Amino acid sequence: MEYEVNAIERPGFALSHDGITAIGNDVDGWAISTASAIHRIRNRRELYYVRDVDSGRRVYLAALRDKFGRTTLRAMSDGHATNHLLALKPLRDCCQID
């Protein structure tokens, strides 16, 4: 299954991808922890994507290791990691799934 992500949860002081604690869709009313999303992506159970603001096309999320060895979620466009996730609005009032 594929799910559109339009919001993220992160502590107010977190400015990078490793600070994202949950992803979700506030229109559809769901949220999932970053750890669970990484697990589901790695096990090919689910796909998550964001919409590119300019083109409207899907930009899929991948679980990548950063330079410190932490696994983070990143939006990938043409094989390159982007900042699409960091540009999303805060996740509020959603039902946490996992």
N, C-alpha and C positions, 0 to 999 in steps of 0.2 A: 504494500500500500504506500501511497505517497501523501504527504501532508505539507500544506503551506504554512510557513512560519512568518508571522507578521509582528512579533513582539519578543522581547527577551527580559530576563530578570538578572540583575546584577547589583551588588552593593553599590551605593552611591560613590564610593571612592575608586571602584574598579574601572580602569580605562582600557584594558586589553581583553582579548578573547578568553584568557584563562580566568577572568573574573565573572564570566557568564555562568550562572548557576541553573538556569532553566530556559527553555524555549517554549513557545506556544502560539496560539492563535486566539486573540481576544474576541473575534467575531464568532468563531465556532465554539469558544468557551473551553478550550483544553490547554493544558500545560504539561510538560514532562521535564524531569531533571536532565541536566546536561549529561550526567553519568549514564543514565538510562538511554538517552538518545545515542550516545557513543556506542553503547553495547548493541543496540538494535541496528545501527548502521553497520557496524563491524560484522554482525551475524547475518547481514542481508535480509533482515526481517522487514525493515521499513526504510523509506527514503523521505528526506525532509528537504524543502527548498524555500528560497525567498524569491521574490519577484524583483527583477532589475527595474529600477524606477524609470529609466530612459526608454528601454526597449520593451519592457513588459514580459520578457522571457524568463523562464525558470533558471535559477542558479542553485544547484544542488549543494547540500552540506556534506562535508567529509570530516572524518576523525583523523586529525594529524598530530604528530608529535612536534612540539616546539623545541627550540634550541636548549631548553632546560630539561627535556625529557618528559614533560607533561603532555597529556593528550587533550587537545582542545577541538571544538567544532569550528570549522572555517567554511565559508562559502567559496566554491571553486568555479571560476569562469575561464574557459579555454586553458585548463591545466594550471592556472595560477590562483593562489589564495587571494581573496578580496576582503574588503571591510564591510560588506553588505550587512552582516549581522550586527556590527557595532552601530550602524545607522538606524536600527529599528527602535521603535518606541518601547517604553517600559511595559512589562506584562502586569496587568492588574485584574483582579476579580475573576480569575480563571480557575477552573476545577483542576487541581493537580492530579494527573493520571498515575504517575509513577515517580 
